[in-house]
Amino acid sequence: MGCTSCGTPQGCGSKGNCGTGSCNKMSTFDWLSHLGIDDSYSTDIVEVSFKDGASKGFYHAPAALGTYTGDYVAVETKNGYNVGCITLSGELVRLQLKKKNVKQAKVTENVLRKANARDLEKMHEARQLEYPALVKARAIARTNHVNMKVTDVEYQGDCRKATIYYTSDERVDFRELVRQFSHQLRVKIEMRQIGPRQESGRLGGMGSCGRELCCSTWLSDFQSVNTAAARYQNIAINQSKLSGQCGRLKCCLNYELDTYMEALEAFPKKADKLRTEAGLGILIKTDIFKGLMYYTYRENRGLLFPIPVDKVHEILALNRQDQKPADLQTFQVVTETKDDFEYEDVTGAVELPAEKRRRKSKSKNRRRKKGGGEGESTPTGATPQGSSSKGERKGKSTSKRRNNNRRRRSKKKPGGKE
């Protein structure tokens, strides 16, 4: 694959982190021409890529045109012409036709000419019209309350036709929708439904591995993926971690499945339980590439015994003969224990700075003493139990004075002394 942003056949080497958004997007690398191998198979069919690999097609290129891999050409379509780049020619095209199951007799469209400056200018104008058209298409679909998601819009090279790609879980009647699209965009509209995996491939993105998505860089055919692939590889069935950006199971679950299946052929089929004199051994986990099976006793689940696969076959053979080995410890793998490390005494070698402590303000302590006495603190706006506010204390003192004055007056006699 070549990098569409920097133009080098080997790519820029950034593994999709160059930030251009189109690095290695379904591009094709002509490895025969790079190695200097002469193409012995002569054919006039070429593969033309449109919109940096978003769509591809096969066309007849007459030898009189003198077109080669990497040239921009104008190809004929049912409505006008389109402008694309030749990505493959010669023997590799024949292999690509065989891979995609396309017969040479079905290739009927031709390459018109090499793209001139006006054709390239028209193509760039069409690419600039795609994002505003995508926004309008999504707004029209939402105002009409149509249960569909407009994914991408691709303009033809001559700006006469626009293909709208959408996803939907149900059948969509878009007869009225196409009329509104053509009225707003002023071009001929073609609606094309795609799946969630094709949607992720057209939009692109970064996977959990840190690289660009496989479906947007090199993966052209999608195989079915199920949870059995995760079980064979001893991966936890976590739907959120096993799903990709398309919402389906990740395609990379199938990449190493054949290797795991070959390694599992050496493991016994029914080895969940092993009978011994010490107790019944239960299989806990399996390490496929190390060839170990971890067992524990039903009575004591704290101990794990890593047993090789050949030893497990021996124990199963004894169990079939109604014989029991002494225990599982004699069959486990003895791991080499490393020598204890001697740690150096660093007492006094490292001095930590003194911790700075904040002093409590005196005003807070005074408020606590006034509010609730020693050792008690009361929140602001609240009075402690058994105490009264300042206004209440003042009212009590005035009423006490009045009562004392009344007593004194009552004790006094008229004209006499108290």
KAURVEN-V721940 format. One record per residue. N is the residue number from 0. SS is DSSP state (@ for helix, = for strand, . for the rest). NEAR is the number of other ideal C-beta (glycine too) atoms within 8 Angstrom. D_FIRST is the distance of its C-alpha to the first C-alpha in Angstrom with 2 decimals. Layout:
# KAURVEN-V721940
n:N ss:SS near:NEAR d_first:D_FIRST
n:N ss:SS near:NEAR d_first:D_FIRST
This chain:
# KAURVEN-V721940
n:0 ss:. near:9 d_first:0.00
n:1 ss:. near:12 d_first:3.76
n:2 ss:. near:14 d_first:6.77
n:3 ss:. near:11 d_first:9.18
n:4 ss:. near:9 d_first:12.09
n:5 ss:. near:7 d_first:12.30
n:6 ss:. near:6 d_first:10.73
n:7 ss:. near:8 d_first:9.66
n:8 ss:. near:7 d_first:6.98
n:9 ss:. near:6 d_first:6.85
n:10 ss:. near:12 d_first:7.20
n:11 ss:. near:9 d_first:10.78
n:12 ss:. near:5 d_first:11.24
n:13 ss:. near:8 d_first:13.19
n:14 ss:. near:7 d_first:11.46
n:15 ss:. near:10 d_first:12.19
n:16 ss:. near:5 d_first:15.65
n:17 ss:. near:10 d_first:15.63
n:18 ss:. near:4 d_first:17.56
n:19 ss:. near:6 d_first:16.05
n:20 ss:. near:5 d_first:15.48
n:21 ss:. near:8 d_first:12.34
n:22 ss:. near:14 d_first:9.73
n:23 ss:. near:12 d_first:6.33
n:24 ss:. near:13 d_first:8.75
n:25 ss:. near:13 d_first:7.77
n:26 ss:. near:13 d_first:5.48
n:27 ss:. near:11 d_first:4.76
n:28 ss:. near:8 d_first:4.30
n:29 ss:. near:12 d_first:8.04
n:30 ss:@ near:6 d_first:8.87
n:31 ss:@ near:10 d_first:12.49
n:32 ss:@ near:9 d_first:13.05
n:33 ss:@ near:8 d_first:11.62
n:34 ss:@ near:6 d_first:14.10
n:35 ss:. near:4 d_first:16.82
n:36 ss:. near:6 d_first:17.69
n:37 ss:. near:3 d_first:19.90
n:38 ss:. near:10 d_first:19.17
n:39 ss:. near:5 d_first:22.47
n:40 ss:. near:7 d_first:22.01
n:41 ss:. near:6 d_first:23.03
n:42 ss:. near:9 d_first:22.35
n:43 ss:. near:8 d_first:22.55
n:44 ss:= near:13 d_first:20.29
n:45 ss:= near:15 d_first:17.03
n:46 ss:= near:14 d_first:14.53
n:47 ss:= near:15 d_first:14.93
n:48 ss:= near:15 d_first:13.19
n:49 ss:= near:12 d_first:15.68
n:50 ss:. near:8 d_first:15.75
n:51 ss:. near:9 d_first:12.13
n:52 ss:. near:12 d_first:11.11
n:53 ss:. near:10 d_first:14.37
n:54 ss:= near:8 d_first:15.64
n:55 ss:= near:10 d_first:14.90
n:56 ss:= near:10 d_first:17.47
n:57 ss:= near:12 d_first:18.58
n:58 ss:= near:13 d_first:21.06
n:59 ss:= near:11 d_first:23.24
n:60 ss:. near:14 d_first:22.78
n:61 ss:. near:8 d_first:26.00
n:62 ss:@ near:6 d_first:25.89
n:63 ss:@ near:4 d_first:28.39
n:64 ss:@ near:10 d_first:25.94
n:65 ss:. near:6 d_first:23.92
n:66 ss:. near:11 d_first:20.51
n:67 ss:. near:7 d_first:17.32
n:68 ss:. near:10 d_first:13.56
n:69 ss:. near:5 d_first:13.01
n:70 ss:. near:10 d_first:16.63
n:71 ss:= near:11 d_first:17.96
n:72 ss:= near:17 d_first:20.41
n:73 ss:= near:12 d_first:23.13
n:74 ss:= near:15 d_first:23.36
n:75 ss:= near:8 d_first:26.45
n:76 ss:. near:10 d_first:27.01
n:77 ss:. near:2 d_first:30.20
n:78 ss:. near:7 d_first:31.07
n:79 ss:. near:9 d_first:30.25
n:80 ss:= near:11 d_first:26.86
n:81 ss:= near:11 d_first:23.38
n:82 ss:= near:15 d_first:20.97
n:83 ss:= near:12 d_first:17.23
n:84 ss:= near:9 d_first:14.48
n:85 ss:= near:17 d_first:13.85
n:86 ss:= near:12 d_first:10.27
n:87 ss:= near:12 d_first:11.54
n:88 ss:= near:13 d_first:14.90
n:89 ss:. near:11 d_first:17.17
n:90 ss:@ near:10 d_first:16.91
n:91 ss:@ near:10 d_first:13.49
n:92 ss:@ near:14 d_first:15.12
n:93 ss:@ near:11 d_first:17.99
n:94 ss:@ near:8 d_first:16.05
n:95 ss:@ near:11 d_first:14.40
n:96 ss:@ near:13 d_first:17.98
n:97 ss:@ near:7 d_first:19.34
n:98 ss:@ near:6 d_first:17.02
n:99 ss:. near:7 d_first:17.96
n:100 ss:. near:4 d_first:21.51
n:101 ss:. near:8 d_first:21.98
n:102 ss:. near:6 d_first:24.60
n:103 ss:@ near:8 d_first:24.50
n:104 ss:@ near:4 d_first:27.95
n:105 ss:@ near:6 d_first:26.81
n:106 ss:. near:12 d_first:24.58
n:107 ss:. near:4 d_first:27.27
n:108 ss:. near:9 d_first:25.88
n:109 ss:= near:9 d_first:25.32
n:110 ss:= near:15 d_first:23.65
n:111 ss:= near:8 d_first:26.56
n:112 ss:= near:8 d_first:25.74
n:113 ss:= near:10 d_first:23.49
n:114 ss:. near:11 d_first:23.33
n:115 ss:. near:7 d_first:26.07
n:116 ss:@ near:5 d_first:26.75
n:117 ss:@ near:6 d_first:28.61
n:118 ss:@ near:12 d_first:25.84
n:119 ss:@ near:11 d_first:23.35
n:120 ss:@ near:8 d_first:26.17
n:121 ss:@ near:12 d_first:26.83
n:122 ss:@ near:12 d_first:23.24
n:123 ss:@ near:8 d_first:23.37
n:124 ss:@ near:9 d_first:26.78
n:125 ss:@ near:13 d_first:25.50
n:126 ss:@ near:9 d_first:22.85
n:127 ss:@ near:7 d_first:25.74
n:128 ss:@ near:10 d_first:27.92
n:129 ss:@ near:12 d_first:25.69
n:130 ss:@ near:7 d_first:26.62
n:131 ss:@ near:7 d_first:30.40
n:132 ss:@ near:12 d_first:30.24
n:133 ss:@ near:11 d_first:28.67
n:134 ss:@ near:8 d_first:31.54
n:135 ss:@ near:10 d_first:34.13
n:136 ss:@ near:13 d_first:32.85
n:137 ss:@ near:9 d_first:33.06
n:138 ss:@ near:8 d_first:36.52
n:139 ss:@ near:12 d_first:37.78
n:140 ss:@ near:12 d_first:36.62
n:141 ss:@ near:8 d_first:38.38
n:142 ss:@ near:6 d_first:41.58
n:143 ss:. near:9 d_first:41.82
n:144 ss:. near:5 d_first:41.44
n:145 ss:. near:9 d_first:38.75
n:146 ss:. near:7 d_first:37.09
n:147 ss:. near:10 d_first:33.47
n:148 ss:= near:7 d_first:30.60
n:149 ss:= near:12 d_first:28.83
n:150 ss:= near:10 d_first:25.16
n:151 ss:= near:11 d_first:23.59
n:152 ss:= near:12 d_first:24.75
n:153 ss:= near:12 d_first:22.77
n:154 ss:= near:14 d_first:24.73
n:155 ss:. near:15 d_first:24.64
n:156 ss:. near:15 d_first:24.05
n:157 ss:. near:10 d_first:27.83
n:158 ss:. near:10 d_first:28.80
n:159 ss:. near:8 d_first:30.99
n:160 ss:= near:12 d_first:29.37
n:161 ss:= near:14 d_first:27.82
n:162 ss:= near:10 d_first:26.21
n:163 ss:= near:13 d_first:27.15
n:164 ss:= near:15 d_first:25.28
n:165 ss:= near:14 d_first:27.59
n:166 ss:= near:12 d_first:28.27
n:167 ss:. near:10 d_first:31.76
n:168 ss:. near:4 d_first:33.56
n:169 ss:. near:5 d_first:36.27
n:170 ss:. near:4 d_first:36.99
n:171 ss:. near:11 d_first:37.04
n:172 ss:. near:5 d_first:39.42
n:173 ss:. near:9 d_first:37.82
n:174 ss:@ near:6 d_first:40.06
n:175 ss:@ near:8 d_first:41.77
n:176 ss:@ near:13 d_first:38.55
n:177 ss:@ near:10 d_first:36.91
n:178 ss:@ near:8 d_first:40.00
n:179 ss:@ near:10 d_first:39.74
n:180 ss:@ near:13 d_first:36.03
n:181 ss:@ near:11 d_first:36.72
n:182 ss:@ near:7 d_first:39.82
n:183 ss:@ near:8 d_first:38.11
n:184 ss:@ near:11 d_first:34.84
n:185 ss:. near:5 d_first:36.61
n:186 ss:. near:10 d_first:33.90
n:187 ss:= near:8 d_first:33.48
n:188 ss:= near:11 d_first:32.07
n:189 ss:= near:8 d_first:30.07
n:190 ss:= near:9 d_first:29.91
n:191 ss:= near:8 d_first:27.17
n:192 ss:= near:8 d_first:27.43
n:193 ss:. near:10 d_first:24.45
n:194 ss:. near:7 d_first:24.52
n:195 ss:@ near:9 d_first:24.02
n:196 ss:@ near:11 d_first:20.64
n:197 ss:@ near:11 d_first:19.37
n:198 ss:@ near:14 d_first:21.06
n:199 ss:@ near:15 d_first:19.20
n:200 ss:@ near:12 d_first:15.85
n:201 ss:@ near:12 d_first:17.03
n:202 ss:@ near:9 d_first:18.63
n:203 ss:. near:11 d_first:16.09
n:204 ss:. near:9 d_first:17.47
n:205 ss:= near:7 d_first:17.63
n:206 ss:. near:12 d_first:18.58
n:207 ss:. near:4 d_first:21.44
n:208 ss:. near:5 d_first:19.23
n:209 ss:. near:6 d_first:18.38
n:210 ss:. near:7 d_first:14.66
n:211 ss:= near:14 d_first:13.16
n:212 ss:. near:13 d_first:14.10
n:213 ss:@ near:10 d_first:12.29
n:214 ss:@ near:12 d_first:13.58
n:215 ss:@ near:13 d_first:12.06
n:216 ss:@ near:12 d_first:8.41
n:217 ss:. near:7 d_first:7.82
n:218 ss:. near:9 d_first:11.52
n:219 ss:. near:5 d_first:12.96
n:220 ss:. near:4 d_first:16.35
n:221 ss:. near:9 d_first:18.77
n:222 ss:. near:6 d_first:21.33
n:223 ss:. near:4 d_first:24.68
n:224 ss:. near:10 d_first:25.22
n:225 ss:. near:6 d_first:28.81
n:226 ss:@ near:8 d_first:30.73
n:227 ss:@ near:6 d_first:31.56
n:228 ss:@ near:12 d_first:28.16
n:229 ss:@ near:12 d_first:29.18
n:230 ss:@ near:9 d_first:32.63
n:231 ss:@ near:10 d_first:31.50
n:232 ss:. near:11 d_first:29.51
n:233 ss:. near:7 d_first:32.57
n:234 ss:. near:8 d_first:30.97
n:235 ss:. near:5 d_first:33.48
n:236 ss:. near:8 d_first:33.55
n:237 ss:. near:6 d_first:32.96
n:238 ss:@ near:6 d_first:31.71
n:239 ss:@ near:5 d_first:30.62
n:240 ss:@ near:7 d_first:28.49
n:241 ss:@ near:12 d_first:27.02
n:242 ss:= near:10 d_first:26.08
n:243 ss:. near:11 d_first:22.90
n:244 ss:. near:7 d_first:22.85
n:245 ss:. near:10 d_first:23.39
n:246 ss:. near:6 d_first:26.65
n:247 ss:. near:9 d_first:25.77
n:248 ss:= near:12 d_first:25.21
n:249 ss:. near:10 d_first:21.88
n:250 ss:@ near:14 d_first:19.44
n:251 ss:@ near:7 d_first:18.86
n:252 ss:@ near:13 d_first:22.50
n:253 ss:@ near:8 d_first:21.64
n:254 ss:. near:6 d_first:19.09
n:255 ss:. near:6 d_first:21.95
n:256 ss:@ near:11 d_first:24.69
n:257 ss:@ near:6 d_first:24.99
n:258 ss:@ near:7 d_first:25.54
n:259 ss:@ near:11 d_first:28.21
n:260 ss:@ near:9 d_first:29.83
n:261 ss:@ near:7 d_first:30.21
n:262 ss:@ near:10 d_first:31.73
n:263 ss:@ near:9 d_first:34.12
n:264 ss:. near:6 d_first:35.64
n:265 ss:. near:6 d_first:37.78
n:266 ss:. near:11 d_first:39.26
n:267 ss:. near:8 d_first:42.53
n:268 ss:. near:4 d_first:42.56
n:269 ss:. near:5 d_first:45.75
n:270 ss:. near:11 d_first:46.14
n:271 ss:. near:5 d_first:46.71
n:272 ss:= near:8 d_first:50.26
n:273 ss:= near:12 d_first:51.97
n:274 ss:= near:7 d_first:55.78
n:275 ss:= near:13 d_first:57.47
n:276 ss:. near:6 d_first:60.99
n:277 ss:. near:7 d_first:59.89
n:278 ss:. near:8 d_first:58.43
n:279 ss:= near:9 d_first:55.67
n:280 ss:= near:14 d_first:52.13
n:281 ss:= near:10 d_first:49.45
n:282 ss:= near:11 d_first:45.68
n:283 ss:= near:7 d_first:44.05
n:284 ss:= near:7 d_first:40.40
n:285 ss:= near:9 d_first:38.24
n:286 ss:= near:10 d_first:35.88
n:287 ss:. near:11 d_first:33.71
n:288 ss:. near:5 d_first:32.07
n:289 ss:. near:5 d_first:35.30
n:290 ss:. near:8 d_first:37.34
n:291 ss:= near:11 d_first:39.92
n:292 ss:= near:14 d_first:41.84
n:293 ss:= near:13 d_first:43.79
n:294 ss:= near:13 d_first:47.26
n:295 ss:= near:13 d_first:50.12
n:296 ss:= near:13 d_first:53.72
n:297 ss:. near:8 d_first:54.78
n:298 ss:. near:4 d_first:57.79
n:299 ss:. near:7 d_first:55.98
n:300 ss:. near:6 d_first:52.43
n:301 ss:. near:4 d_first:52.13
n:302 ss:. near:7 d_first:51.41
n:303 ss:. near:7 d_first:48.08
n:304 ss:= near:12 d_first:48.01
n:305 ss:= near:11 d_first:44.68
n:306 ss:= near:14 d_first:45.39
n:307 ss:= near:11 d_first:43.18
n:308 ss:@ near:11 d_first:42.30
n:309 ss:@ near:6 d_first:44.68
n:310 ss:@ near:9 d_first:47.52
n:311 ss:@ near:14 d_first:46.93
n:312 ss:@ near:9 d_first:47.28
n:313 ss:@ near:9 d_first:50.58
n:314 ss:@ near:13 d_first:51.93
n:315 ss:@ near:12 d_first:51.06
n:316 ss:@ near:8 d_first:52.86
n:317 ss:@ near:10 d_first:55.91
n:318 ss:@ near:11 d_first:55.89
n:319 ss:@ near:6 d_first:55.94
n:320 ss:. near:6 d_first:59.06
n:321 ss:. near:4 d_first:60.61
n:322 ss:. near:6 d_first:60.32
n:323 ss:. near:8 d_first:59.14
n:324 ss:= near:11 d_first:58.00
n:325 ss:. near:7 d_first:59.70
n:326 ss:. near:8 d_first:56.86
n:327 ss:. near:14 d_first:53.10
n:328 ss:. near:6 d_first:53.45
n:329 ss:. near:7 d_first:54.16
n:330 ss:. near:12 d_first:50.81
n:331 ss:= near:9 d_first:48.53
n:332 ss:. near:7 d_first:46.24
n:333 ss:. near:4 d_first:48.00
n:334 ss:. near:5 d_first:45.78
n:335 ss:. near:4 d_first:46.62
n:336 ss:. near:4 d_first:48.23
n:337 ss:. near:4 d_first:47.51
n:338 ss:. near:4 d_first:50.48
n:339 ss:. near:4 d_first:51.64
n:340 ss:. near:4 d_first:50.61
n:341 ss:. near:4 d_first:53.50
n:342 ss:. near:4 d_first:53.23
n:343 ss:. near:4 d_first:54.94
n:344 ss:. near:4 d_first:57.66
n:345 ss:. near:6 d_first:56.59
n:346 ss:. near:4 d_first:59.64
n:347 ss:. near:5 d_first:60.74
n:348 ss:. near:4 d_first:57.78
n:349 ss:. near:5 d_first:55.96
n:350 ss:. near:4 d_first:58.06
n:351 ss:. near:4 d_first:56.90
n:352 ss:. near:4 d_first:58.23
n:353 ss:. near:4 d_first:61.06
n:354 ss:. near:4 d_first:60.18
n:355 ss:. near:4 d_first:61.52
n:356 ss:. near:4 d_first:63.55
n:357 ss:. near:4 d_first:64.52
n:358 ss:. near:4 d_first:68.20
n:359 ss:. near:6 d_first:69.34
n:360 ss:. near:6 d_first:71.07
n:361 ss:@ near:6 d_first:74.82
n:362 ss:@ near:6 d_first:74.79
n:363 ss:@ near:8 d_first:72.74
n:364 ss:@ near:9 d_first:75.18
n:365 ss:@ near:8 d_first:78.15
n:366 ss:@ near:8 d_first:76.72
n:367 ss:@ near:11 d_first:76.16
n:368 ss:@ near:9 d_first:79.75
n:369 ss:@ near:5 d_first:81.20
n:370 ss:@ near:12 d_first:79.25
n:371 ss:@ near:9 d_first:79.61
n:372 ss:. near:7 d_first:81.60
n:373 ss:. near:4 d_first:80.51
n:374 ss:. near:3 d_first:77.40
n:375 ss:. near:9 d_first:76.49
n:376 ss:. near:6 d_first:74.11
n:377 ss:. near:10 d_first:74.18
n:378 ss:. near:5 d_first:71.53
n:379 ss:. near:4 d_first:72.29
n:380 ss:. near:3 d_first:74.26
n:381 ss:. near:6 d_first:75.63
n:382 ss:. near:7 d_first:78.97
n:383 ss:. near:10 d_first:79.43
n:384 ss:. near:3 d_first:81.54
n:385 ss:. near:3 d_first:85.30
n:386 ss:. near:7 d_first:85.02
n:387 ss:. near:6 d_first:85.64
n:388 ss:. near:6 d_first:84.31
n:389 ss:@ near:5 d_first:86.16
n:390 ss:@ near:6 d_first:87.67
n:391 ss:@ near:8 d_first:88.96
n:392 ss:@ near:9 d_first:90.62
n:393 ss:@ near:8 d_first:92.29
n:394 ss:@ near:8 d_first:93.69
n:395 ss:@ near:9 d_first:95.13
n:396 ss:@ near:8 d_first:96.88
n:397 ss:@ near:8 d_first:98.57
n:398 ss:@ near:8 d_first:99.81
n:399 ss:@ near:8 d_first:101.25
n:400 ss:@ near:8 d_first:103.21
n:401 ss:@ near:8 d_first:104.67
n:402 ss:@ near:8 d_first:105.88
n:403 ss:@ near:8 d_first:107.55
n:404 ss:@ near:8 d_first:109.32
n:405 ss:@ near:8 d_first:110.64
n:406 ss:@ near:8 d_first:112.06
n:407 ss:@ near:9 d_first:113.83
n:408 ss:@ near:7 d_first:115.38
n:409 ss:@ near:6 d_first:116.61
n:410 ss:@ near:6 d_first:118.33
n:411 ss:. near:9 d_first:120.20
n:412 ss:. near:5 d_first:123.70
n:413 ss:. near:4 d_first:125.08
n:414 ss:. near:3 d_first:127.21
n:415 ss:. near:5 d_first:126.60
n:416 ss:. near:4 d_first:124.19
n:417 ss:. near:4 d_first:121.18
